[in-house]
Amino acid sequence: MALGMTTIKIQRARIAYLMAENCRLRRELEKYRRACDVFDYHPTPEPPPQERDYGLGGQEWVDPVSGIDSWDSKQGAD
């Protein structure tokens, strides 16, 4: 029976600590919210990540200097 009472006391102490920590964090959050209102700063949410387009887009065979499309070898031979 003594072991049960010890466990209950430990759990109550943990609960008390967590409640105090919760109160402290709520006060800190409220302080930051007031600071954001004073400075009129409201962070914009980040846009959702988009999948990067690694496609070549059809320009992979165009010579950047001459503008000739080298996909068709006969085109550059003329």
C-alpha positions in Angstrom: 0.0 0.0 0.0 2.9 2.4 0.7 4.1 2.0 -2.8 0.8 3.1 -4.2 0.8 6.2 -2.0 4.3 7.1 -3.1 3.3 6.7 -6.8 0.3 9.0 -6.2 2.4 11.6 -4.6 4.9 11.5 -7.4 2.2 11.8 -10.0 0.6 14.7 -8.2 3.9 16.5 -8.0 4.4 16.0 -11.7 0.9 17.3 -12.5 1.6 20.4 -10.3 4.8 21.1 -12.1 3.3 20.6 -15.6 0.4 22.9 -14.7 2.8 25.6 -13.5 4.9 25.2 -16.7 1.7 25.5 -18.7 0.8 28.8 -17.0 4.2 30.1 -17.5 4.1 29.3 -21.2 0.7 30.9 -21.6 1.9 34.1 -20.0 5.0 34.1 -22.3 2.8 33.5 -25.4 0.5 36.3 -24.4 3.6 38.6 -24.0 4.7 37.7 -27.6 1.2 38.3 -29.0 1.1 41.7 -27.4 4.5 42.5 -28.8 3.4 41.4 -32.3 0.3 43.7 -32.0 2.5 46.7 -30.9 4.8 46.2 -33.9 1.9 45.3 -36.2 3.8 42.2 -37.2 1.7 39.2 -38.2 3.7 36.5 -39.9 2.3 35.3 -43.1 2.0 31.5 -43.4 4.5 29.8 -45.6 3.1 28.6 -48.9 2.8 24.9 -49.2 5.9 23.2 -50.7 5.6 22.6 -54.4 7.3 19.8 -56.2 10.3 21.1 -58.1 10.1 20.8 -61.9 13.3 19.1 -63.0 12.0 18.8 -66.6 14.0 20.3 -69.3 11.1 22.1 -70.9 11.9 21.4 -74.5 14.9 23.7 -74.8 17.5 21.1 -73.9 18.7 20.6 -77.5 18.8 24.3 -78.4 22.3 25.8 -78.7 22.2 29.0 -76.6 24.7 30.8 -78.9 23.3 30.0 -82.4 19.7 29.1 -81.4 19.9 26.0 -83.6 17.9 23.0 -82.4 20.4 20.2 -82.4 17.9 17.4 -81.9 17.5 17.0 -85.6 21.1 16.7 -87.0 20.0 17.5 -90.5 18.8 20.9 -89.5 22.3 22.1 -88.6 23.8 20.6 -91.8 22.1 23.0 -94.2 
